[in-house]
Amino acid sequence: MTPRRTLATAGRVLTQIRHDPRTVVLLLVVPSLLIGLVAWLFDDTPVFQQIGPAMLALFPFIIMFLVTSIATLRERRSGTLERLLSLPLSKLDFILGYALAFGLLAVLQATIAATFAVAVCGLEIEGSLGLLLAVAVSDAVLGTTLGLLASAFARTEFQVVQFMPAIVFPQVLLGGVLIRRDEMPPVLEAISDWLPLSHAIDALNAVATGSEDDGYVVGQLLILAAFAVGAIVLGSITLRRRTQ
């Protein structure tokens, strides 16, 4: 891995995205709009206060997963990746460059979404706002890294969408949005312990309600970081030069 090449890859990706206003809107604005829609839907009820932290985990995670996986796949389908790897650029440089570029966008996205949820939608936070932002950003970065991993296996954009039921939907269903994880059947609760989104939702709920101390939230952040690093390493190992 060469930091200069990684940074050059990240800069190229950010330049491409800057010239695509629709992608910028999708990344930075749509999650906040969806959170606002949920808040409006449950206006004058306590429901948004209960599910708001989970929404702050779900929408950025899903959007970062989709955009990152499709953008990376297009690099392979267009032959760009093959040309880049013919230069002194390793697969790890490529993956890290993409992770850095979309990670920076994830920081902006999560910061905007969290600020919007608290300041505009009225989500009440009993814990630290700094920890709330840290978890929201880690969750969005996690969506980015899992998107990079999925793109290594997909051959078409349609196959990326097919990964949604396999990678994203189980995490949504077992993450504690529909029912508390400790109220699930024991087998499903055990499975949910191995799903990264569950830990993001648990951490956001803990910060929102103040039900756990900061040490618990930091522990969940470390788990999210481990999943993200694992996805990057596995993605760099399995990435193919081009799609046949």
C-alpha positions as CSV (number, residue, x, y, z in Angstrom):
1,M,0.0,0.0,0.0
2,T,1.2,3.5,-0.9
3,P,-0.5,6.5,0.8
4,R,0.2,8.7,-2.2
5,R,-1.6,6.4,-4.6
6,T,-4.4,5.8,-2.1
7,L,-5.0,9.6,-1.8
8,A,-4.8,10.0,-5.6
9,T,-7.5,7.4,-6.0
10,A,-9.7,9.1,-3.4
11,G,-9.2,12.5,-5.1
12,R,-10.2,11.1,-8.5
13,V,-13.4,9.5,-7.0
14,L,-14.3,12.8,-5.2
15,T,-13.8,14.8,-8.4
16,Q,-16.1,12.4,-10.3
17,I,-18.8,12.6,-7.7
18,R,-18.5,16.4,-7.5
19,H,-19.5,16.6,-11.2
20,D,-22.5,14.4,-10.6
21,P,-25.1,16.5,-8.7
22,R,-27.7,13.7,-8.6
23,T,-25.3,11.4,-6.7
24,V,-24.4,14.3,-4.3
25,V,-28.1,14.9,-3.6
26,L,-28.7,11.2,-3.1
27,L,-25.8,10.9,-0.7
28,L,-26.1,14.1,1.3
29,V,-29.8,15.1,1.2
30,V,-32.0,12.0,0.7
31,P,-31.2,10.4,4.2
32,S,-32.3,13.5,6.0
33,L,-35.4,13.8,3.8
34,L,-36.4,10.2,4.6
35,I,-35.8,10.8,8.4
36,G,-37.9,13.9,8.1
37,L,-40.7,11.9,6.4
38,V,-40.7,9.4,9.2
39,A,-40.8,12.2,11.8
40,W,-43.7,13.9,9.9
41,L,-45.5,10.6,9.6
42,F,-45.5,10.0,13.3
43,D,-46.0,13.7,14.3
44,D,-47.6,14.2,17.7
45,T,-46.8,10.6,18.7
46,P,-43.9,9.1,20.7
47,V,-43.1,6.7,17.9
48,F,-40.4,8.8,16.2
49,Q,-38.6,9.1,19.5
50,Q,-38.6,5.3,19.8
51,I,-37.5,4.5,16.2
52,G,-35.6,7.7,15.3
53,P,-32.2,6.4,16.3
54,A,-32.7,3.3,14.2
55,M,-33.7,5.4,11.2
56,L,-30.5,7.3,11.7
57,A,-28.7,4.0,11.3
58,L,-30.8,2.5,8.4
59,F,-31.0,5.2,5.8
60,P,-27.4,6.3,5.6
61,F,-26.2,2.7,5.8
62,I,-28.5,1.6,2.9
63,I,-27.7,4.5,0.6
64,M,-23.9,4.3,1.2
65,F,-24.1,0.6,0.4
66,L,-25.9,1.1,-2.9
67,V,-23.9,4.1,-4.2
68,T,-20.5,2.7,-3.2
69,S,-21.1,-0.8,-4.6
70,I,-22.5,0.5,-8.0
71,A,-19.8,3.1,-8.4
72,T,-17.1,0.6,-7.8
73,L,-18.7,-2.0,-10.1
74,R,-18.8,0.6,-12.9
75,E,-15.0,1.0,-12.6
76,R,-14.6,-2.7,-13.4
77,R,-17.3,-2.8,-16.1
78,S,-15.8,0.2,-17.9
79,G,-12.3,-1.3,-17.8
80,T,-11.0,1.6,-15.7
81,L,-9.9,-0.7,-12.9
82,E,-8.0,-2.9,-15.2
83,R,-6.1,0.1,-16.6
84,L,-5.4,1.5,-13.2
85,L,-4.1,-1.9,-11.9
86,S,-1.7,-2.0,-14.9
87,L,0.0,1.0,-13.2
88,P,1.8,0.7,-9.9
89,L,-1.5,0.6,-8.1
90,S,-2.5,-2.3,-5.9
91,K,-5.9,-3.6,-5.2
92,L,-5.6,-2.4,-1.6
93,D,-4.7,1.1,-2.8
94,F,-7.8,1.1,-4.9
95,I,-10.1,-0.2,-2.2
96,L,-8.7,2.1,0.4
97,G,-8.9,5.1,-2.0
98,Y,-12.6,4.4,-2.5
99,A,-13.1,3.8,1.2
100,L,-11.5,7.1,2.0
101,A,-13.5,9.0,-0.6
102,F,-16.8,7.6,0.3
103,G,-15.9,7.6,3.9
104,L,-15.5,11.4,3.8
105,L,-18.9,11.6,2.1
106,A,-20.2,9.3,4.8
107,V,-19.0,11.7,7.5
108,L,-20.8,14.6,5.8
109,Q,-23.9,12.5,5.2
110,A,-24.1,11.2,8.8
111,T,-23.4,14.7,10.3
112,I,-26.1,16.3,8.2
113,A,-28.6,13.5,9.0
114,A,-27.9,13.5,12.7
115,T,-28.1,17.3,12.9
116,F,-31.3,17.3,11.0
117,A,-32.9,14.6,13.2
118,V,-32.0,16.4,16.4
119,A,-32.4,20.1,15.4
120,V,-35.3,19.9,12.9
121,C,-37.2,16.7,13.7
122,G,-36.9,17.0,17.4
123,L,-35.2,13.7,18.2
124,E,-34.3,14.0,21.9
125,I,-30.9,12.8,22.9
126,E,-30.1,12.0,26.6
127,G,-26.5,11.0,26.0
128,S,-23.6,12.7,24.3
129,L,-24.2,14.4,20.9
130,G,-20.5,13.7,20.0
131,L,-21.0,10.0,20.5
132,L,-24.3,10.1,18.5
133,L,-22.3,11.6,15.6
134,A,-19.5,9.1,16.0
135,V,-21.9,6.2,15.8
136,A,-23.8,7.7,12.9
137,V,-20.6,8.2,11.0
138,S,-19.3,4.7,11.8
139,D,-22.6,3.3,10.6
140,A,-22.4,5.2,7.2
141,V,-18.7,4.1,6.8
142,L,-19.8,0.5,7.5
143,G,-22.3,0.8,4.6
144,T,-19.5,2.0,2.4
145,T,-17.1,-0.8,3.2
146,L,-19.8,-3.5,2.8
147,G,-20.7,-1.9,-0.5
148,L,-17.1,-2.2,-1.6
149,L,-17.1,-5.9,-0.6
150,A,-20.4,-6.6,-2.4
151,S,-19.0,-4.9,-5.6
152,A,-16.1,-7.4,-5.6
153,F,-18.6,-10.3,-6.2
154,A,-21.2,-8.6,-8.4
155,R,-21.0,-8.6,-12.2
156,T,-23.9,-6.2,-13.0
157,E,-25.8,-3.4,-11.2
158,F,-28.7,-5.7,-11.0
159,Q,-26.7,-8.2,-9.1
160,V,-25.7,-5.4,-6.7
161,V,-29.4,-4.9,-6.0
162,Q,-29.8,-8.6,-5.5
163,F,-27.3,-8.4,-2.7
164,M,-29.7,-6.2,-0.8
165,P,-31.9,-9.1,0.4
166,A,-28.8,-11.1,1.3
167,I,-26.8,-8.4,3.1
168,V,-29.0,-5.5,4.1
169,F,-32.5,-6.8,4.7
170,P,-31.6,-9.5,7.3
171,Q,-29.7,-6.8,9.2
172,V,-32.8,-4.5,9.1
173,L,-35.1,-7.3,10.2
174,L,-32.9,-8.5,13.0
175,G,-31.4,-5.2,14.0
176,G,-34.0,-4.4,16.6
177,V,-36.2,-2.0,14.6
178,L,-39.3,-4.1,14.5
179,I,-38.8,-5.9,17.8
180,R,-36.3,-5.5,20.6
181,R,-33.4,-7.9,20.1
182,D,-33.7,-9.4,23.6
183,E,-37.3,-10.3,22.8
184,M,-36.4,-12.3,19.7
185,P,-36.2,-16.1,19.7
186,P,-32.8,-17.1,21.1
187,V,-31.5,-18.3,17.7
188,L,-32.4,-15.1,16.0
189,E,-30.9,-13.0,18.8
190,A,-27.7,-15.0,18.5
191,I,-27.6,-14.4,14.7
192,S,-28.3,-10.7,15.2
193,D,-25.2,-10.5,17.5
194,W,-23.1,-11.2,14.4
195,L,-24.7,-8.5,12.2
196,P,-22.9,-5.2,12.3
197,L,-26.0,-3.0,11.9
198,S,-27.4,-4.5,15.1
199,H,-24.5,-2.9,17.0
200,A,-25.0,0.4,15.3
201,I,-28.7,0.5,16.2
202,D,-27.9,-0.6,19.8
203,A,-25.3,2.1,20.2
204,L,-27.6,4.8,18.8
205,N,-30.5,3.7,21.0
206,A,-28.1,3.7,24.0
207,V,-27.0,7.3,23.3
208,A,-30.5,8.5,22.6
209,T,-32.0,7.0,25.8
210,G,-28.9,7.3,28.0
211,S,-29.5,3.7,29.1
212,E,-25.8,2.7,28.9
213,D,-22.6,4.4,29.8
214,D,-20.1,5.8,27.3
215,G,-17.9,2.7,27.6
216,Y,-20.7,0.6,26.2
217,V,-21.1,2.8,23.2
218,V,-17.3,2.9,22.6
219,G,-17.3,-0.9,22.7
220,Q,-20.0,-0.9,20.0
221,L,-17.9,1.5,17.9
222,L,-14.9,-0.8,18.1
223,I,-17.1,-3.6,16.9
224,L,-18.3,-1.5,13.9
225,A,-14.7,-0.6,13.2
226,A,-13.6,-4.2,13.2
227,F,-16.4,-5.1,10.7
228,A,-15.4,-2.2,8.4
229,V,-11.7,-3.2,8.4
230,G,-12.6,-6.8,7.8
231,A,-14.8,-5.8,4.8
232,I,-12.0,-3.7,3.3
233,V,-9.4,-6.5,3.7
234,L,-11.7,-9.1,2.2
235,G,-12.8,-6.7,-0.6
236,S,-9.1,-6.1,-1.6
237,I,-8.5,-9.9,-1.7
238,T,-11.5,-10.8,-3.7
239,L,-11.6,-7.8,-6.1
240,R,-11.3,-8.8,-9.8
241,R,-9.7,-6.5,-12.4
242,R,-12.8,-6.6,-14.6
243,T,-16.2,-8.0,-15.0
244,Q,-16.6,-10.7,-17.7
